[in-house]
Amino acid sequence: MQENILWVYLAAVNVIALIMCVYDKRAAIQRRRRISEKALFAISVIGGAAGMLAGMLLVRHKTRHWQFMVFVPLLIIAHVVIIVVWLL
């Protein structure tokens, strides 16, 4: 049961991260109010790093910022390690 909750949570937070990334890219193009980098990093830290990376690559957003290109993939690795350890 706990495993199912984990997968549902991860799916939801990654979809939200993807949507946030795409929304922020569109807001940047249209010169509208943006989502802060803190919020984008926060959603990545709480489990949405894979969705954030997918959004970054899909719409070419934040790909010139080294912090995103380094830390988001590192967060993915950390999340995988945490999940593997937790499931063992």
Order of alpha helices (4+ residues) and beta strands (2+ residues): alpha-alpha-alpha-alpha
